[in-house]
Amino acid sequence: MVTILIVEDDALLLDALTGQLQQLGYGVHTASSVSQAMALLQAHVVDGIMLDLGLPGADGMELLVWVRSHIAGLPVLILTARDGVDDRVRGLNAGADDYITKPFDMQELQARLQAMLRRARQPAFTHATSTANGQITSLGALEIDHGSHTAALEGAPLDLTQREWELLELLVQRCGEVVTREDVLAAWRASPSEAGQVVPPVNSNALEVYVHRLRKKLDPSSLAIRNIRGLGYMLAKP
């Protein structure tokens, strides 16, 4: 039986969610605070977490960070009243697998939960190895060499500009997570240009151009750069 830990301090909502999940055949553990949730996670094995952020005593984000450092592969769905873009970005970048704001539709919540659990059961596609010159990351048919700043798709070298390389490396390093425009622009500003190379001005319009170019170069593979409306971009796992 698949078991879900629901972390929610609203007793009525907690009861409603527990009843719905049990009717669907899930096992359920419940907690109303971060400390209770940590104790449960150390005593029981669960397959996923539904996490509220506005909890008494400690913020739910603290639990998310703790989970990612102790049970890295455990899927977490944030279910919260915090609907600001900054809150969603912070939650996703901290390691949440999905983010739903209250009020929500129960059918959508069930579908999101099932999709999250399916993804968690899939094998990992990213593999990193070390070489004498640095680290190589493989993602599906893509292989990037962080030491030489080169990439190959199905063994064929990709012709990348410096900015395209930096964008691709950032997306691969955070595959499956939202990368905001600000993240990319900050990485570009922090990176010095290579000798003799003319680097175009760093701005939001230029970013759109580079995303478009990189998408075309990744077209032969199963890798896709998704636009996350109002947030940024995400490299979807193959």
TASULTA-V199088 format. One record per helix or strand of 2 or more residues. SS is the DSSP state (a for helix, b for strand). FROM is the first residue (numbers start at 1). TO is the last residue. If there is no record, write none. Layout:
[[SS;FROM;TO] [SS;FROM;TO]]
This chain:
[[b;3;7] [a;11;23] [b;27;31] [a;34;43] [b;48;51] [a;60;70] [b;75;80] [a;85;93] [b;98;101] [a;106;121] [b;126;131] [b;134;139] [b;142;145] [b;150;153] [b;156;157] [a;162;173] [b;179;180] [a;181;190] [a;204;218] [b;224;228] [b;232;236]]
